[in-house]
Amino acid sequence: KGFGCTHLKINTGQRRAEGTTDTDLKQMAKTMNELGKRISDEGLKFGVHAHLWTQLQDRKEIDRLMELTDPNHVYLVLDTGHINMAGIDPVELASVYASRIVEFHLKDCKREDRGGHKGPTPKREGYADKGKRIFYELGKGGVDFPGILAILRKKHWKGWLTVELDSTDTTRRDSATLSKKYLNEVLGLTL
């Protein structure tokens, strides 16, 4: 809060082979409700990041956790790349949960991964050998960013949009320049 932040984001742990049970989700919700209340008392919002390869990754889990948590204290961080790769439509998810989304991670992924990641799990999520990336500069993959932005404008959403890129085949500067150009020229957003 002292740095001007408006929310605190957390991830859940690495996904177990057996996945996430309803009992797990109930315990997560109990913990997140308590954390959310304490963080709200400090004047910040609390957001949980649904993320591929974690205990909160699919639509059923997201819906159940949102159902079990207090909308006044527990929010969602929507990562467009991970949501897309988990087989969830990020446009539809943004529409359903706009009032509970505190931040978007704008991340693009392979077009062929739209509707579900088909490849192996990277050794370190998002970081791959040159030429074997799973995330791309904005507009170079399969995420429908214009559709997401249309929903956000329609719902008068206010919050953080954070551009992410986990790896590049060029330089960080070149990748950032490509994403910035897409934000400006295609989405009409300025920094």
C-alpha positions as CSV (number, residue, x, y, z in Angstrom):
1,K,0.0,0.0,0.0
2,G,2.9,2.3,0.8
3,F,4.1,2.0,-2.8
4,G,0.7,3.0,-4.2
5,C,-0.6,-0.5,-4.9
6,T,-4.3,-1.1,-4.9
7,H,-4.3,-4.9,-4.6
8,L,-2.3,-7.9,-3.7
9,K,-2.2,-11.0,-5.9
10,I,-1.4,-14.6,-5.0
11,N,-1.1,-17.9,-7.0
12,T,-2.0,-21.3,-5.7
13,G,0.4,-24.2,-5.4
14,Q,1.6,-26.5,-8.1
15,R,-1.1,-28.8,-9.4
16,R,-1.1,-32.3,-7.9
17,A,-1.5,-35.3,-10.2
18,E,-5.0,-36.0,-8.8
19,G,-6.0,-32.4,-9.4
20,T,-8.2,-30.2,-7.1
21,T,-11.0,-31.6,-5.2
22,D,-14.1,-29.9,-3.8
23,T,-12.7,-30.3,-0.3
24,D,-9.5,-28.5,-1.6
25,L,-11.6,-25.7,-3.0
26,K,-13.6,-25.3,0.3
27,Q,-10.3,-25.0,2.2
28,M,-8.9,-22.6,-0.3
29,A,-12.1,-20.5,-0.1
30,K,-11.9,-20.4,3.7
31,T,-8.3,-19.3,3.7
32,M,-8.9,-16.8,0.9
33,N,-11.9,-15.3,2.6
34,E,-9.8,-14.7,5.7
35,L,-6.9,-13.3,3.8
36,G,-9.3,-11.2,1.7
37,K,-10.9,-9.7,4.8
38,R,-7.6,-8.9,6.4
39,I,-6.2,-7.4,3.3
40,S,-9.4,-5.4,2.8
41,D,-9.0,-4.1,6.3
42,E,-5.7,-2.7,5.2
43,G,-7.3,-0.8,2.3
44,L,-6.3,-3.2,-0.5
45,K,-8.1,-5.7,-2.6
46,F,-7.1,-9.4,-2.6
47,G,-6.9,-11.2,-6.0
48,V,-6.2,-14.9,-6.7
49,H,-4.5,-15.8,-10.0
50,A,-6.0,-18.7,-11.9
51,H,-3.0,-20.3,-13.6
52,L,-2.3,-23.3,-15.8
53,W,-0.5,-26.1,-13.9
54,T,-1.7,-25.0,-10.5
55,Q,-4.5,-26.0,-8.1
56,L,-6.7,-23.3,-9.6
57,Q,-6.7,-23.7,-13.4
58,D,-10.0,-24.8,-14.9
59,R,-13.4,-23.3,-15.3
60,K,-15.1,-25.6,-12.8
61,E,-12.5,-24.7,-10.2
62,I,-12.7,-20.9,-10.9
63,D,-16.5,-21.0,-10.7
64,R,-16.6,-23.0,-7.5
65,L,-14.0,-20.7,-5.8
66,M,-15.9,-17.6,-6.8
67,E,-19.1,-19.2,-5.5
68,L,-17.5,-20.0,-2.1
69,T,-15.7,-16.7,-1.6
70,D,-17.0,-13.3,-0.5
71,P,-17.2,-10.9,-3.5
72,N,-16.4,-8.0,-1.2
73,H,-13.0,-9.5,-0.2
74,V,-11.8,-12.0,-2.8
75,Y,-11.2,-11.0,-6.4
76,L,-9.8,-12.7,-9.5
77,V,-6.6,-12.0,-11.6
78,L,-7.4,-13.1,-15.1
79,D,-4.4,-14.1,-17.1
80,T,-5.5,-14.3,-20.7
81,G,-2.8,-16.7,-21.8
82,H,-3.2,-19.2,-19.1
83,I,-7.0,-19.0,-19.2
84,N,-7.0,-19.5,-23.0
85,M,-4.6,-22.4,-22.7
86,A,-6.7,-24.0,-20.0
87,G,-9.5,-24.2,-22.5
88,I,-11.5,-21.3,-21.2
89,D,-12.8,-18.4,-23.3
90,P,-11.2,-15.3,-21.7
91,V,-13.8,-13.0,-23.3
92,E,-16.7,-15.0,-21.7
93,L,-14.9,-15.3,-18.4
94,A,-14.3,-11.5,-18.4
95,S,-18.0,-10.9,-19.1
96,V,-19.1,-13.2,-16.2
97,Y,-16.7,-12.0,-13.6
98,A,-15.9,-8.4,-14.6
99,S,-17.0,-7.1,-11.2
100,R,-14.7,-9.5,-9.4
101,I,-11.6,-9.0,-11.6
102,V,-9.0,-6.8,-10.1
103,E,-6.3,-7.2,-12.7
104,F,-5.7,-8.7,-16.1
105,H,-2.4,-10.2,-17.2
106,L,-2.4,-9.6,-20.9
107,K,-0.5,-12.6,-22.3
108,D,-0.8,-14.1,-25.7
109,C,-0.3,-17.8,-26.6
110,K,-0.1,-20.0,-29.6
111,R,-3.1,-20.0,-31.9
112,E,-3.3,-23.8,-31.8
113,D,-3.4,-23.6,-28.0
114,R,-6.7,-21.6,-28.2
115,G,-9.2,-23.8,-26.3
116,G,-6.5,-25.8,-24.5
117,H,-2.7,-26.3,-24.4
118,K,-1.8,-29.3,-26.5
119,G,2.0,-29.4,-25.9
120,P,4.0,-30.8,-23.0
121,T,4.3,-28.9,-19.8
122,P,7.5,-26.7,-20.0
123,K,10.2,-27.5,-17.5
124,R,9.7,-24.0,-16.1
125,E,6.3,-22.6,-17.1
126,G,6.6,-20.1,-19.8
127,Y,10.4,-20.4,-20.3
128,A,11.3,-22.5,-23.2
129,D,14.3,-23.1,-25.5
130,K,14.6,-20.6,-28.4
131,G,11.9,-21.2,-31.0
132,K,9.9,-23.3,-28.6
133,R,8.0,-20.6,-26.7
134,I,4.4,-21.0,-25.6
135,F,3.7,-17.3,-25.0
136,Y,4.1,-14.5,-27.6
137,E,4.0,-10.7,-28.0
138,L,0.4,-9.3,-28.0
139,G,-1.4,-9.9,-31.3
140,K,1.0,-12.7,-32.4
141,G,-1.1,-15.5,-30.8
142,G,-4.7,-16.6,-30.4
143,V,-6.1,-14.5,-27.6
144,D,-9.0,-12.3,-28.5
145,F,-7.9,-9.0,-27.0
146,P,-10.3,-6.8,-28.9
147,G,-13.2,-9.0,-27.6
148,I,-11.9,-8.7,-24.0
149,L,-11.5,-4.9,-24.3
150,A,-15.0,-4.6,-25.7
151,I,-16.4,-6.4,-22.6
152,L,-14.3,-4.2,-20.3
153,R,-15.6,-1.0,-21.9
154,K,-19.2,-2.2,-21.9
155,K,-19.0,-3.0,-18.2
156,H,-17.1,0.2,-17.4
157,W,-14.3,-1.9,-15.8
158,K,-11.6,-0.1,-13.9
159,G,-8.4,-1.9,-12.9
160,W,-5.0,-3.0,-13.9
161,L,-3.9,-4.3,-17.3
162,T,-0.5,-5.8,-17.0
163,V,1.3,-6.9,-20.2
164,E,3.4,-10.1,-19.8
165,L,5.8,-12.0,-21.9
166,D,7.8,-14.8,-20.3
167,S,10.4,-15.4,-23.0
168,T,11.4,-14.0,-26.4
169,D,13.2,-15.1,-29.5
170,T,14.6,-11.6,-30.1
171,T,15.3,-9.0,-27.4
172,R,13.1,-7.9,-24.5
173,R,13.1,-4.4,-26.0
174,D,11.9,-5.6,-29.4
175,S,9.2,-7.8,-27.8
176,A,8.0,-4.9,-25.6
177,T,7.9,-2.6,-28.7
178,L,5.8,-5.1,-30.6
179,S,3.3,-5.5,-27.7
180,K,3.2,-1.7,-27.2
181,K,2.5,-1.2,-30.9
182,Y,-0.4,-3.7,-30.7
183,L,-1.8,-1.9,-27.6
184,N,-1.6,1.5,-29.3
185,E,-2.6,0.7,-32.9
186,V,-5.0,-2.3,-32.6
187,L,-6.5,-1.8,-29.1
188,G,-6.3,2.0,-29.0
189,L,-4.7,2.0,-25.6
190,T,-2.0,4.4,-24.6
191,L,0.5,4.2,-21.8
